[in-house]
Amino acid sequence: MKGISGQKLHEIYFAAWEKGLKTTYYLRTLGASRIESSTLDAAKFGFTQKRNNQECLLNKAADQTIISFLKRRFKTTPLSLIYKLFRTKKVKVDGENIRYYHHRLKVGEKIEVNDKYLQLSNQIIYPLSQNKMYFKIIYEDKNILLALKEHGITMPSLDNAVRHYLSEKNPTEYQRQIENYFVLIAAHRLDKLTKGLVIYPKNPVAKKVLYQAIGDKSKITKKYLAICEKSPKKALPNYISGYLWKNNQAQKMEFAPKSTNPQAKFCALEIKKVGGENIYQTLEITLHTGRKHQIRSILSYLGYPVIGDEKYGSKIKIENKIHLLAYKIEFNNLPSPLAYLNGKSLSSNFSHPVYNCCSQIPKGKVSTYKYIAEFLHISPREVGQILKNNPFLSSEVPCHRVIATNFFIGGYYGE
């Protein structure tokens, strides 16, 4: 590189920036660049950025925040540079500088972005390059999809897998949604180590309704099952509330009934015992708030860490999973067009209720397939099939203690 010209260096860094690579040199150059308006086709992309002319926002691009609008147009541009456009007054709506990222766009508004280096991204969002399925579909209609995420899967991986599924199922509709600036993403999140149900809105109207309702527990109620290590020293309350904040040094969330930490956020949940007569306790958790790691942190505080959750005090190590399942979602008081979901309770399947019943059988005792089936209102054959695929340790879910009604042990081949 010795003796290289400034022009050559500029070309190298400019090529790197075009490919999405961040370089300190070029970011500085970009920040000091002269202002020049870009030009786009409004008929194709929903708005224009012209030197001597402006056109109105089209219907299909309205009713979204301006930051979402720009991120989707300039996908290859680093997010830091898009935010810098606001700080440096390069974004105008109806001739006025916009500094508020979440300004909601309306039909007829005129948008101008003044920067010569911005490049419009291709509107096609390609699905996964591989078609491995990370989820099971529990429920699907024209507005929503309910996916069962497996342990060890991140939410971005699940998002991509669901997009791939929908693009394969109906490529025309998938592409139409992309052209209308709708990108499918989950309405809420789950931890990587947690298994459970995740709601996906399949169109912009459903997305708006779900995003407004997801924080309102009178409209969407999420229930979890947790198998925990039992503490003989502490009693479990039916309801607990307090405050959560992040312990940066330990890289985990801390819980306390009261807190003076300015970063602390209120959290609350209900706890119900549903099984456990041995050293483990099965709990049903109903969320009242949706804070990060709130179930894991609160149960650890109570002395009932989730099995496998070493970060929060579990003494049992399990590879890439913890025994926490988001197993049920209940819908109530949703407005149109999702009002038909009101009163519905969607759950993953009967696997974990069967495992919960089995975990309550004490050492030296047995139960039967028929008795468990009658209790859960399913068939004895279903109970047998579920226990056949028992993923838990025999000390946690002793499926060998379930026998036939005639006291025949049957074909148990576990260890």
Summary of the structure (lengths in Angstrom):
residues: 415
radius of gyration: 26.6
end to end distance: 64.8
largest distance: 90.2
contacts: 1171
relative contact order: 0.08
helix: 29%
strand: 22%
